[in-house]
Amino acid sequence: MRLFGIIFCFFSQVFCPAGEARSQTTEKQSAFHDNTNYEFPSKGTKSATPLTTVSTFQNISIYWKPAEGAADREALVRYRIRGNKNWNQAQSLWFDERDVDSIGNNFARSKEYRGSIVMLRSGTTYEIEVFLKGANKIAKTFASTWSEKFPVAKTILLPAHSNKTLVITEGGNAKGYVVYTSAAARTATIDVNNEQDYDVDIRAPYVIVRGLVLKGARMHGIRIAPNTTDVVIEKNDVSGWGRIAADGWGVDRDAAVSSDNVEQTGLRRIIIQYNKMHHPRSNANNWKQFRSKFNSSHPAGPQSVSFNATLGQLVIRGNEVYSDSAHYFNDCIGGGENFSFTSGFPGPDSDINDNQFSNGWDDAIESEGMNQNVRVYNNFIDLSYVAHGVSATSIGPLYVFRNITNRLQLSPQDSYHSGYWFKSQGRYAFGGRVYVYHNTMLTAQEEGGISDVSAVLANTISRNNILRSPNRALIDRVGDIRTSCDYDLIDGAIISINKQHERHAIFAVPQFDSLSPLIRRGLLPHSPGKDAAIRIPNFNDRYFGNGPDVGAIEK
């Protein structure tokens, strides 16, 4: 059963990317605040070390390794659209002070400032400056976000019906993609009826697969060959994929979109957007169903998207992932490798945003491994065991912000009463920075909100979230000194060895606007947490009233 209709960018009515003109309705709101015209404390001298940037549609990753870098020297960031007068402040970069031997001999990432500027305008050039306090060094650069318009060199129209795998060997180049789609006003359906491994097999770069109905793949709906780059998968409807193992459950990680299960896929710039991925053929086991094949009750089975170790710039946005009670996912979206310093899912400089995920027996969003400048935001999650799995963030920073979670569950018998909103499972050696900002739990969960899951809540900064659990809204039993959780709205209690956690929290029951749809549900005007969030540059600059609201939605 489909649980909810699609609504993308669920708080776009109150926020627009930095620098964009606001609507006339917004301009008339006298209580609307917009923090701009940010200036550095001094001009500084030019750094000998240049900034490096990596862009996606709405976000820009920043990397900087000045010789003067140190943990006690803050790297301030400001940005503006090229040609504009006023500057915007971004969050300061995080300095990774670890030696190379403590991050898997990843020399490029040791002693480095890293961070992201988020929620920008696509197809726009930005001027960026970083100022190093204490050394008075400044570095400048320009970076352009991706355009929403892809150049097209050729369009190949597909037949209305096919029962054979579409094997794509003709691709384009940076000047023009090859588009595989249906003729106007007609649907192109590929249904291989469990007789072939894939509906679509992509073996060439610069390819767009658009608007197809894909059914019945034996393994993956869409397979992308290893070492392929620049693929766009958009506005497709994928269902009925996946093998059924001898024990009756699904084969692990058969997916609507995947690649070969190799250690390094070599994929880069893969865009999966505005698709419906639903109702796989097979079913995943839940945590109370033992599988002798794996000698474990860990869920295994189909997923919507699954990749190992991409090279980065993976964008997964605006998709609907859903199913029914007989066809659950393992993770709704995820991959490997979890505890790697050089790989992981989704890979560096990647975005998972504006999606709707439901019906997963393990993680709705599994973002694990490096998590190097990965942004997970504006997603809606329902009916999964863990909303956000980050086991663990080895490089960082990872940003998890403005997400809404509804019901979490361990099994059908534990429906809506068990589950973790945020699963860390860190280790001291895996100490990449994690930022957790402005997220909302709509329902209280037995097992917890932000949780170490019997490991380490490693290097995590939590601010302005709505966390709900009778006894475990926050679980931090080890106490990484780099972790700081505060200024959240706590509906319940916390378990923590760190006495500094949540000293400024609001301990109260949030009052939500029940007339708003779940995916846009914010606080009522007189609720605890209304106008009560602390300012975080670039994450809550724009707000109504006397301050930003706690939680995902600003009203």
GUVO-536950 format. One record per residue: z, x, y of N, C-alpha, C, O, CB in turn; residue in one letter. Coordinates in steps of 0.1 Angstrom, whole numbers, plus 5000, padded with zeros to 4 digits. Each point is the difference from the previous one (the first is absolute). Glycine has a CB too. Example, Ala and Ser with C-alpha at 12.3 -4.5 7.8 and 13.67 -1.06 7.14 Angstrom:
! residues 2
507851324943500049915012500050095012500750105000500549714988a 498150155023500050095011500849925011500150055011497750074983s 
! end
This chain:
! residues 555
500050084988500049925012500050095012500850095001500449724987m 497950165022500050085012501149955009500249885002497350154996r 503350075007501249975007499949985015500849935006500350204976l 497949945024499949985014498550035004499350074994503150005009f 497349885009498650025005500050135008501150065003498549704998g 499250295002499950135006500149995015499349925006499350154975i 502250015025500150025014500250145003501050064996500049715007i 498050305003500150145002500750035013500049935010497950104977f 502750095014500650065012501049895005499849955011498250204994c 503149834988500749875002500950015012500649895004499450084972f 500150145032500649995013499150045011500450045011501850014978f 496549935009499050035010500149915012499550045011499050044971s 502249815017500149915012501050055010499949965011499549854974q 501450285011501050065009499850145003500550055010501149794983v 497750244999499750145002498550025000499249934994502950134995f 497550045019498650055000500150155000501050055005498049745007c 500050284982500050145000500250065013499649955010499050054970p 502050125021500350075013498850015008498950044995503050084994a 498249845024499050025009499049885001499250005009501050244987g 499949674995499149885000500449905011501249995003498350044972e 499649905030500349905009500649884993499649964989498550115026a 503049874991500649894993499449875004499350005011502850134989r 498049774992499449875003500749945013501050045004498549924971s 499849945031500549945012501349934997500950005008496849975000q 502449974980501349944996501250105000501049975006497749864980t 501050295009501050105000500350055014501250025003498150054974t 499749955031500250055013500949905009500750055009497150074989e 502249754998500849915008501450004996500949935006497149934996k 502450214987501450004995500750105009499950124999499549824977q 501550015033500750085009501050094993500450105006499349735012s 500750144970501050084993499450114991500750074993500749735007a 497250215001499450104992500150145006499850025011498549804981f 502250274999500250145004499050094994499649984988502849975014h 497150155005499150104995500350135006499950035011498349804987d 502350264993500550135004498850105001499650054990502749915000n 497350075022498950105002500450105011501149995005497249844987t 500750255011500250115010501150094997500950035008498349815009n 500850214970501050104995499650145005498850044998501749814982y 500450225025499750145005500950104993501249974996498249945026e 500150214975500850114994501050055010499749985012498450084973f 502950005011501050065010499450115008500550025011501349924973p 497350145011499350105008498650024994499749964989502550155017s 497049975002498650024995499950104988499249984991500149965032k 501550164978500050104989498850095000499149985009502149854978g 498850265004498850104999499349974987500649944991500650235022t 497549864987499249974989500450074987500250125000497949845016k 502049974973500450064987498850074994498849965002502949864994s 498550294997499050074994499549934987499050034994501950185015a 499949694986499749934988499549865003500649925007501250214981t 497049845008499449875003500649894991500550024990497450105017p 501949764998500449884992498849974991498850025003502649895016l 499050044969499049954991500349854998501149964998498750264990t 499149705012500249854998499149954989498950064997501749925027t 499849914970499249934990500149855003501149955001499350234981v 498549755019500049865005499649914989499450034990500050055032s 501149794980499549884993499649905011499850045011501650014967t 498549825018499749905010501049995011499649995012499249894970f 502450115015501149975010501050115001500949985009498749784986q 500350354998501150105000499450145001498950024995502649824992n 499350255018499650145001501250084995501150005006497349965014i 501350134970501050094995499950135009498950045004500949874972s 501350155026500150125008500750114992501049984994499049895028i 499450254979500650124993500050125010499150025008500149904970y 502050155023500150115009501050104995501149974996498449885023w 500150284981500850114995500250115010499550114997499749834980k 501450035034500250115010501050104995500949974992498649875027p 500450294985500950104996501449975005501050054994497150125006a 502049765011501449975005500649884994501149965004498150145017e 500249844969500649884994501350024993500350104994497449835002g 503249975006501350014994500649864999499649915008500850325001a 500649754982500549874999500849955012500149875002500150184974a 500350045032500749965012499149995013500549995011501650114979d 496649915008499049995011499249874998499150004991500950265012r 500249655005499349874999498550015005499850065011502449824991e 496950064991498650005004499749865005499749914992499750274991a 500649815030499749875007498549974999499250095001502849945014l 497649844984498649964999499749895010500849915002499250154974v 498949965031499549895008498549994998499350094995502549955022r 497649844985498649974998499549905009500749925006499650144970y 498449945026499349905008498549994996499550104995502249945024r 497749844984498649994998499350105010500450005011499849764981i 498850315003499350105008499549935013499349904999500150234980r 501049925032499649955013501049915007499949985012497850034979g 503349955001501149925006500950095008500150124998499849714983n 500950105028500950085009501450014993500550114999498349815021k 501749974975501450004995500050054985499149974992501449845024n 500750254982500250054986501049904993500849935006498950315002w 500149764979501049934991500850104992499550114997498949705001n 502850165000500950094992499949974985500049884996501650145023q 498250084973500149984985501350064995500750075007496749944991a 502949964990501250064994499850154998498950044997501649744991q 500650295015499950154999499650044985500449934991501350095028s 497750094980499650054987501250054992501050045006496850025003l 502149924978501150064991499750144997498950034996501649744995w 500550325010499850144996500550024985501249974997499150105027f 498849974968500350034986500450154999499250095000499249734991d 502950205009500650135000500050074986500550114999500849825021e 498350014970500150054986499150124998498950015005501649764987r 499950325000499250124996499049954989500249904994501750265011d 497149924993498949964991500549984986499549924993498950215022v 502649954981500449994986500849874997500149964989499950295010d 500449685012500749884998499149885001500549884998501650235011s 496749914994499049895000498850034992498949985004501949965019i 499550124965498950034991499050105004498849994997501549784996g 500150335015499150105005498949945008498850055000501850094981n 499649755026499049945009500150075013500649955009499549824979n 499250345013500150095012499649925013500550035011499050174974f 499549715014499549945012501049915006500049975012497850044979a 503249945002500949905005501450065003500849935006498049904980r 501550305011501250065003500150035015499150045006501150054971s 501149895029500250035014499049935009499450075009501650154984k 498849655005499049935008500549885006500949934995497450164989e 501249885028500249875006499049904995498850035000502250085021y 499449774975499149904996500449865005501249975002498350174977r 499649775022500349865004498749935002498950054999503350025011g 498049804994498949915002500149925013501149975004498650014971s 499250005032499949905010499449874994499050014993500850175026i 500949714982499649884992499549885009500350005012501450074971v 497749845011499649875006499150025012500249955011501949954980m 496950185007499050045011498849904999499949924991500950325009l 498349785009498849925001498950084992499950125001500749785021r 498750034969498950074992498950035009499749955010501049924970s 498550235015498850055007500350055014499249975009499549874978g 502450235015500450045014500550145000500650054990500149715015t 499050315006500450145001501350015008500149945011497550144988t 503349994996501350025006500350145004499650104993501349714993y 499850215025500450135005501550014995500849915002497650095018e 501950114973501450024994500550135005499450105001500049774979i 501950135024500750125004501450004993500649904998498250105025e 501650124973501350034994500750115008499450105002499749834975v 502150045026500850095008501250054992500849924995498549975027f 500950244977501150054992501150045009500050105007498449994976l 502749835016501250035008500750134995499950034989500449725015k 500350315006500650134997499150125000500550115003501149764983g 497150115012499050105001499049985011499350095004501049954972a 499749835029499149965011498650034997499250055009502649995007n 497849944971498650024996499449864999500649904996499950314992k 498249785016499349884999498650024993499350105002501949825019i 498549984971498750004993499349875002500649895001500350264981a 497849865020499249885004498849994990499450104996501349925028k 498849854974498849984993499549865002500749925007500150244975t 498049815014499449875000499849964985499650084992499349955031f 501349844974499749954987499549865001500449925008501450234982a 497249825001499449875000500349924987499950064989498350035026s 502249794987500349914988498649954995499050015007503349925002t 497750034978498849954994499549875006500749925005500050194974w 498049885022499349885004500049904989500050034988498650105028s 501549744988499949894990498649984996499849924990502249975020e 497050164997498649984996499550124993500050125005499749745015k 499850124968499550104992498450015001499449904999502550074985f 497650155019498550015001499449974986500550044990499750135029p 498749754981499349964988498650065000499249985009502249814990v 498350294990498750054998499149914992498850005001502250235001a 499749704988499249914991500949894994501150034998497450174997k 500949695003500749894994499349964987498849975000502149955023t 499850074966499549964987500549864997501249994998498550254994i 499549665007500449874997500049984984499150034993500049885029l 502050034974500349994985499649864996500049905008501850274993l 497949814986499649874995501249905000501250055001497050064985p 501649775013501149905001500950014988501249985001497349875011a 501050194976500850014988499650124992498850044999501549715000h 500750324995499750124992501150014990501249975003497550155015s 501049924970501050034990500050154996500550044989499349735002n 499650315017500050154998500750075011500049965012497850014976k 502850145009500750095010499050045011498950054996502750034986t 498849915030499250055011500450155001501150035005498849755008l 499250314983500250145001499450055013498849995002501250044973v 500850025034499550055013499950155001500950074999500249735011i 497650244990499750155001499450035013499850125003500049894972t 499849895033499350035013501049975011500549895002497350054989e 502650175016500949995011499350055013498950045000503149984985g 498849985026499450045012500650135005500350094992499349675014g 500650255007500650125006500849955012500149885003498150284988n 502349945017500849965012499249925010500649945009500750274987a 497449805004499249935010499749854995499649925008499450304999k 501249754980499749874996500549984985499650074991498549925025g 502649904982500449964987498949924993499149945006503350065001y 497749994980499249914992500949884996501050024994497550174997v 501149695013500849884998499449924988498849984999501850015025v 500349984966499749914989500749875002501249995000498650214984y 499449695017500549875004499149894995499050034993502250075027t 499249784983499149884997499149975012500350045011501549874973s 497250015012499249955011500849905008501049944996496950094990a 501749945027500749915009500049864993499149964994500250185026a 501949804983500249864995500049994985499749894995499350035026a 501250194972500050004985501150094995500350105006497249844993r 503050034989501050084994499450084989499249954992502649895014t 498650294993499650084989501250024990501050065004497250065011a 501649844973501150004990499650104989498949994994501849775011t 500250334992499950094988501149964991501250035003497750165010i 500849764975501049974990499650064987499149954993501449835018d 500150334985499750084988500749944987499850054989499850155025v 501249704988500649924989500750094989499849984988498449855016n 502550275001500850094991499150094991500550054990501349785011n 496950185002499150084992499750145006499450084993499649704999e 501450245020499750135006501350045008500749915005496850054997q 502750175000501250055006500249965015501149975004498850224980d 499049805023500149985014499049895005498949984994501850265009y 499649695007499049925007499150095009498849985001502849824999d 499150295007499350095009500450144998501250034998498649795019v 499350274981500350144998499450095011498850025000501349944975d 500750095034499650075012500050154997501050064997499849765018i 498050244986499850144997499450085012499550114998500249834978r 500350005036499350065011500949985013500749905000497050074989a 502250125020500849985013499349915010498849974998502150264998p 499849745014499549925011499349874995498849975002500850245011y 501349714980499649884994500949885005501250025001497950114978v 500349765024500849885003499749894989498849974998501150095027i 501149894969499949894990500649885007501250005002498950154977v 499149755024500549895009499749864995498849974996500950195023r 501349764981499849854997499649964987499349904998500150105025g 501050084966499649964986501149934993501250015004497350194996l 501149724990501049944991499950084987499050004994500849775017v 501350294985500050094989501049954990501249975003498250225011l 500149794973500949944990499850074986499050074998500849715014k 501350224980499950034986499850144996499650034989499549755010g 501250325010499950144996501050034989501149965001498150105022a 500450024967500850044989501250095005501149994995496949994989r 501750105026501050105005500349985015501049945003498350224979m 499849885026500149995015499049925006498850004996502250225004h 499349695009499049935007499050095008498849984998502849835004g 498950285005499250105007500650144997501150035002498349815017i 499750244976500450144997499350095010498849995002501549964973r 500550155031499450105009500150134993501150044996499649835025i 498250204977500050124993500850115007500150005013497749944978a 502950155002500750115006499150085010498850014998502750004982p 499250045030499450095011498949925008499250065006501250134979n 499749685015499249925009500749975013501249995001497749904979t 500450125031500649975013499249895008498949964996501850285005t 500049715009499349905009499549884993498849985000500650225015d 501549724980499649884993500849885007501250025002498450104976v 499749775024500649895006499849884990498949974996500650115028v 501749864973500049884991500649895007501250005003499050144976i 499049765025500549905009499549864997498849984996501350195021e 500749734985499849864999499449964986499249914999500350095025k 501050074966499749964986501149924994501150005004497550204994n 501049724991501049934992499950054986499049994993500749805021d 501550274982500050074987501149944991501149985005498150245006v 500449744977500949944991499750034985498950044997501549775020s 500550164974499750004986499850144994499350014989499749775014g 501550325003499850144995501150044991501149935000497650135020w 501250054972501150064993500049974985499749894995501550095025g 499150134972500149994986501449954995501050015008497450184991r 501649754990501249954993500350094989499250024991500449745016i 501650304993500450104990500449934987500049874999500850295018a 499449924972500349944987501349925000500249914992498650284998a 502149845019501349935001499949875008501049935002500250294995d 497649755008499849885008500150015015499649915007501349984973g 499750225025500150035014498850075005499250054992503349965006w 497450005015498950075006500150154999501050064998498849765018g 499050254984499950145000500450055014499549945010498750064972v 502750105019500550045013499050055009499150084997503049974992d 497949895024499250055011498549974999499350065008502450114995r 497949744988498749945002500049935013501049925003498650064972d 499450035034500249955014498749945005498950024995502850165009a 498549735006498849955007499250115006498849995000502549805005a 499350315001499450125005500750124996501250015001498049865019v 500150224973500650124995499050114998498849995004502949874984s 498850265007499150114997500450054986500849934993499050145032s 499650034970500450064987501450055001500550045010497150024985d 503149924994501450044999500150154998500450054990500349735001n 498950305019500050145000501150055009500549925009497050104986v 502950115004501250055008499650005015500949965008499850184972e 498149905023499650005015498749925001499050044995502150185009q 498949665003498849935001499050065010498849984999502649824995t 499250275016499150055010499449905009499050035008500550154977g 501049705016499549905008500550025015501150045002498849804978l 499250135029500450005015499349905007498849964998501650295000r 500349695012499449905009499549884992498849965000500650215017r 501549774975499749884993500649885007501250005002498750134976i 499449775026500449895007499949874992498949974995500450145027i 501949834975500049884992500649895009501250005003499150124975i 498849785026500549915011499449864998498949984996501250225020q 500849714987499749855000499449954987499249915000500450125024y 501050024965499649954987501049914994501250005005497650214991n 500849714995501049924991500050074986498950004994500749785020k 501550264982500150074987501149924992501250015004498150225005m 500349694981500949904995499849984985498950024995501249875028h 500950064970499949954987499350094990498949974995501149805014h 500650354988499450084990500049934986500749904998500150315015p 498449854978500049944987501350014992500449924993497150135007r 503150075002501250034993501349975008499949955011498850234977s 502449865006501349975006500950124998500050074990499849695005n 501050275015501050114999501349954995500449885002498550245017a 501949964973501349964996501050025012499750085009499849994967n 501649865024501050025010501150094994499950044989499649735021n 501550254999501150104996500949954989500850084995499150005028w 499949804972500849954989499249994987500549944990501049945026k 497350174985499149994988499650144995499350075007499849715002q 501550254980499850144994498650014994499649924993502950105003f 496950105007498750034993500250134992500350105005498449805014r 501150084968500350114990498950115002500350114997500749734987s 497850125021499050115002500550105010499750124998498549714998k 502650135014500550105010501550034998500550085007497849835009f 502350024974501450014998500849985013500950075003498650094978n 500149745026500549975013499849865004499149934995500550315011s 501249715003499849875006499450015014499949905007502050024980s 497850205017499350025013498749925000499250014991501950225012h 498749695007498749925001498850094998499950115006501349725008p 497850124979498750074999499049894999500249904993500850314995a 497849825018499049905000499150015012499950105006501649754981g 497750045016499050015010500650025014501149975003497549884983p 500550205023500350015014498849965008498949984995502750215001q 498649795017498849975009499350135003498850005000502349795009s 499650314995499450135004500950114994501249995000497949925022v 500250194972500750114993499250125001498950014995502349834989s 499450275023499350135000501050114998501249985003497149935013f 501350194978500850134999499550095011498850035001501649944974n 500650095033499850125008498749995008499150084997502250044986a 498549795026498950015009500150115010501150065002498649694995t 499250295010500150105010500449945014500250085010498150054977l 501849745013500549945012499149915008498849984996502650215005g 499149755010499349915009499649884991498849955002500450235013q 501749774977499849884992500549885009501250015004499050114973l 499049785026500449895008499949874991498949974996500450155026v 501849824976500149874992500649905010501250005003499050124974i 498949785028500549915010499449864998498849994996501550215020r 500549704988499549875001499649944987499249904999500050165022g 501449994967499649944987501049904996501250005004497750214990n 500749704997500949904993500150044986499050014993500449805023e 501850224979500250034986501049904995501149995004498550265000v 500049674986500849904995499649964986498950044995501549875028y 500450014970499749964986500949884996500449935009498950314985s 500949744993500949904995501050054990500050124998498149715006d 502750084991501250054992499550064987500850074993500649755017s 497450164985499550064988499250125001499550064990500549715001a 499750275022499250125002500650085011499450025011498549854982h 503250195005500750085010499450145000499450054991502749825006y 498150195015499750145002501150094996501249964999497349985020f 501350194978501050104999500550035014500949935005498150174973n 500450005029500150005015498849925005498950014995502350225005d 499149705011498849945006499050105005498849984999502749835009c 499050304997499250115005500750134998501250015003497749845014i 500550254978500750134998499150104993498849984998503349905001g 498650234997499250114993501050114997501249984997496749965015g 501650194988500850114997499650125008498950005006501549914971g 500450205023501150024991501349995008500150055012498550094973e 502549795010501149975008500750115006500449995012499949834973n 500050295008500950105006499250135003500650114998501349794989f 496950095017499250115003500050055014500249925009498350004973s 501450215021499950065013498550005005499850035012502350104984f 497049854995498650025004499149884997498850015001501550234995t 500349654999499249894997500949875002501050005007497650134976s 501049765011500749885001499149895005498850025002503250105002g 498549764997499349885005500749955012501249985000498049964977f 500050035034498649995001499350135004498850015002501549765003p 500550344997499450125005500250025014500449905007497950094976g 501550135023500450035014499149925010498949964997501850274996p 499949745019499349945011499449874996498849975003500750265006d 501349684984499549884995500849885005501150015005498250114975s 500149765020500649885005499949894989499049984994500450085030d 501749874975500149874992500549905010501250005003499250124974i 498849795027500449915011499349864999498949994996501650215019n 500349704990499549865002499549944987499149924999500250145024d 501449984966499649944987501149904996501149995006497850224987n 500749714997501049904994500050044985499050004993500649825024q 501750214978500150044986501049904993501149975006498450275000f 500249724982501049924992499750024985498950054996501349785023s 500850134973499950004985499950144994499150024992499849765010n 502050305002500150144994501450014993501049985007497450115010g 501649964971501350024993500750135004501250024997497949844984w 500250235025500750125005499850015015500649915007498950214971d 499849975028499950025014498949915006498950004994502150245004d 499249695012498949945007499150115007498850004998502649795006a 499350305003499350125006500650124995501250035003498249845018i 499950214971500550134995499350115009498950034998501549884978e 500450155033499550105008500950134997501150015005498149835014s 500350244972500950114995499350134999498750014999502549814988e 499550295012499550135000500150065014501049995006497449954975g 500550125024500050075013500449905011500950045008497350114983m 501249745010500349915011499850075014500949985009500649884976n 497550225016499850095012499249925010498849984999501350234987q 500749755025499449915010499349884994498849975002500950235012n 501149734978499649874995500749895007501250005003498550104974v 499549795027500649895007499849874992498949974995500550145027r 501849824976500049884992500549895009501250005004499150124974v 498949795027500549915010499349865000498849994995501750215019y 500149704992499549875001499649934987499249915000500050165022n 501549974967499749944987501049884997501150015005498050214987n 500549685001500849904995500150014985499050014993500449845026f 501950144976500250024985500949894995500949955006499050304997i 499749704985500749894993499950034985499150054995500449785024d 501650124974500050004986499750134993499150014992500249755010l 501450345002499950144993501550044998500949955006496850115005s 502450054981501450054998500450095012501149995005498650004970y 499450105028500350105011498949975011498850004996502350184989v 499349805027499049995011499350135003498750005000502649815010a 499450294993499550135003500650114992501250035001498449895023h 499650144967500550124992499550135006498850015002501249844978g 500950245023499750135006500650114992500750085006499149815017v 500050124964500650094991499150124998499150004991502249824998s 498850295018500850015012499150065011498850034997503450014990a 498249975025499250055010500350155001501050055005499049735008t 499050304982500250144999499650085013500750105003499049884973s 499349975031499550075012500449925013500750055008497450054978i 501349785015500349915011499350045013499350105000502949864990g 498049975021500849885000499349884995498849985001502450115018p 499649824976499549864996500649905009501250015004498750064972l 499349845029500449895009499949874993498949964995500450185025y 501849794979500049864994500549915011501250005003499250084973v 498749845030500549925011499349865001498849994996501650235016f 500349694994499549865003499549934987499049935001500350155022r 501349944966499749934988501049894997501150005004497950214987n 500549685003500949894996500049984985498950004994500649895028i 501750104973500149974986500749874997501049975007499150284989t 499449674995500749874997500850024987501050065000497149815011n 501450074978500850004987499750124992498950044998501149715003r 501150314994499950114990500749964987500949925000499150255019l 499549884970500449954987499950114989499150085001500349695006q 501550234984500050104989499349944988499350084993502950015015l 497949784990499349934989500049865003500649965010500150214973s 498649745010500049865003501449944999500349915008497450074984p 503250085000501349954998500950045012501049945003498850074973q 499850105031500750045012499249985012500050085010501150104976d 498349715015499149965011500749995013501049935001497649954983s 500950205026500549995014501450065002500549985011498049824991y 502150254988501450055002500150154998501150065003499749724990h 498250295002500150144997498950075007498949955001502350014977s 499050175025498950085005500450095012501049965007497449864985g 500950295009500250095011499049985011498849994997502350184987y 499349825028499050005011499350145001498850015002502549805010w 499550304988499550135003500650094990501350025000498449945025f 499550114966500550094990499750145003498850045001500849784982k 501550265019499850145004499850094988498950064998502449905022s 499750054971500050094989499650145004499350074992500149744993q 501150245026499750135005500850114992500949974992498649935030g 500250224981500750124995500150095012499349995010499849994966r 501950115024500350095011498750085003499750035011502849984983y 496850034995498850095002498949915006499150065006501650094975a 499349725017499049915005500549945013500349885001498850084976f 500950125033500749965013499049975011500450025012501550104981g 496949835004499149965011500649885008500749924994497350174993g 501849915026500549905009499449864997498849994998501650185019r 500549734983499549864998500649925012501250005003498750024972v 499249905032500549915011499849864995499049964996500450215022y 501749754984500049864995500449925012501249995004499450074972v 498449875030500349935013499549865000499049964994500750265017y 501149694994499649865004499449934988499049935001500650155022h 501149924965499649934989500949884998501250005005497950204984n 500549695004500749884998500149964985499049994993500349945030t 501950054973500349934987500349865003501049975006499850244982m 498349705008500349865002501149944992500749915004496950075003l 502550074980501049954991500950114996499650124999498849714993t 502950145005501050094995499750044985499649914992502150005025a 498550224980499850044986501250064994500750075007496949974999q 502649944981501250054994500150155000501050065003499049744983e 498950275011500050144997499950095012500550115000498549844978e 500550005033500150085012498849995009498949964997502550184990g 498849915026499050025010499450144999499150024993502149815022g 499450264992499650144999500950074990501349995001497950025023i 500250054966500850054989499650134995498950045000501449734993s 500750315003499850134994499549994986499550094994502250015021d 498649784978499749974986500550124991499350054992498749825015v 503350154995500850104992499450145001500150094991500449734993s 498850215027499550145003500550045014501249995003496849984982a 501150065024500350055014499249915010498849994998501850254993v 500149715018499349945012499750125009500850035009500449744989l 497650285000499750135006499349995013499049945002500850154975a 500849985033499350035013499449875006498950005004500750234989n 501249665007499549875004500649965013501350005001498449944975t 499550015033500549955013499749855000498949965000500850265012i 501449704989499849855000500549945013501150035004499249974971s 498949925031500349945013499449865001498849984996501450255015r 500549684994499549865005499549924988499149925003500350195019n 501149914966499649924989500949884998501250015004497850194985n 500649705004500849894995500250024985499049984993500249865026i 502050204977500350034986501049904995501049975006498550284998l 500149694984500949894995500350024985499150014992499849845025r 502450164981500550014986501549985001500750065009497550104983s 502449764999501549985001500850125000501050015008498649784980p 500150315004500850125000499250135001500650115002500949774984n 497250125014499250125000498850005009498950034996501849994980r 499549935036498950015010499650145003498850025003502149775007a 500050304988499750155001500850074989501249984999498350005026l 499850104967500750084990499750145002498950054998501049764985i 501150275020499950155002501250064994501050025007497549965014d 501550064966501250054993500150155000501050054996498949744990r 499050285019500150154999500250055014500850095002497749914978v 500749955030500350045014499250125004500650115004501649804993g 496550095003499150105006500350005015499949905007498350074976d 502250155022500450015014498849975010500349985012501550194981i 497049845002498849975008499849855001499149965008499950264986r 501649704998499849855000500949935010501250045002498249974974t 500049905032500849935010499549855000498849975003501550245011s 500649704983499749865000500949935010501250004999498150004977c 500149945034500849945011499249895007498850004999502650225003d 499349705006499449905009499149904992499149945005500950235013y 500449814969499349904992500949875001501150005004497950174981d 500449725012500749874998500349994985499149994992499849905028l 502450114977500550004986500549864997501149965005499450294996i 498949684990500549884994500650034987499349994990499049875023d 503050174987500750054987500850125003500750005010497449904977g 501950195004500850125001499250124995499049994994503149875002a 498550265006499350124997500950094991501349985000497450025021i 500750084971500750104991499550145005498850034998501549814982i 500650245026499550135005501250105001501149965003497149925010s 501450244983501050115002500050055014500950075005498850004971i 499249905032499850055013500749905010499549885001498350234993n 503349935012500849915009499249975013500449915007501750184983k 496949985013499249985012499049894999499549955010500950294996q 499249734982499049904998500549865006501149964998498150164981h 499849825028500249865005501249985009500649905000498250034980e 501550185028501249985009499649915011500949935006499850304989r 498049755008499649915011499349884994499249945008500750265008h 500249784972499349884993500549875005501149995005498550154975a 499649765019500449865002500349944986499049984992499650005030i 502649994975500449944987500049855002501049955006500350254987f 497649735003499949865003498949944991499350084994501549955030a 499149844976498949934993498949975010500249935010501449974974v 497250155013498949975009499649865000500149934989499150305008p 500349715014499549875000498550005003499650035011502749884997q 497050054982498550015001499449875005500549894998499550284983f 498949855025499249885004499249944988499050054997500850055027d 500849804970499449944988498749935002499349974990503050015001s 497349995022498849945002498850105000498849955000502549885014l 499050294987498950114999499750034986500949994991499950115031s 498049934975499650044986500850124996500450085008497349824994p 502550124985500850114995499550135005500850095003499849784976l 498150155021499550135003500150035015499650115005498849874976i 502149935027500250025015501449955004500249975011497350014993r 503450024987501349945003500950105007500550104995499349754985r 500550115032501050085008501349935003500249894994497850215017g 502749954998501449945003499949895010499149995009501950234986l 499949695004500249895009500650065013500650115000499749724982l 499550105029500450055013501550045001500350105007498049765003p 502650084983501450035001500650074987501250004998499049805018h 498950254976500450074988500650145003499650065010498649814978s 502850175004500350145000498850094998499249974992503149975000p 497650175016498950094999498949975010499150085002501449944974g 499549865031499049975010500250095012501150015005498849754987k 499150315012500050095012501050124998500450065010499049745005d 501050234973501150094997499550134994500950094997500649725000a 497250225001499650124994500050115010499849985012498749894972a 501750265011499950115009498650045001499249984992503150105001i 497449995018498650045003499650124991500750094998499549825025r 498650084971499450104992498650025006499149914998502250044981i 498450165028498750025007498849984990500050054989501150105027p 497949774988498849974993500249904989499049954995500350285010n 501949734992500349904989500449875006499949904993500750294991f 500149815027500449875006499950005015500949945007500650024973n 497550115026499950015014499849865007500449985011498650254986d 500349684996499649875006500949894994500149994988497550095015r 503149855005500949904996500249895010499750025012501550154974y 499449725010500449895009501550005002500750044991497249835002f 502650085018501449985002500650135005499450085007500649754976g 501350195013500850115005499950124991500650115004501049735006n 497750154979499950124991499249964988499749884998502450215010g 497450004984499349974988500949924990501250025000497350195003p 500949714989500749934989500250094988499150094998500049695010d 502050214985500250064988499149934990499849885001502650195004v 497150014985499149944990498550025003499750075010502149764985g 497350114997498650035000499349935012499050055004501149984971a 500449855029499249925009500749995013501249975002497949894979i 500150175030500549995014499549865005498849975000501150285003e 501149675002499649875005500549985014499849895006500350024970k 
! end
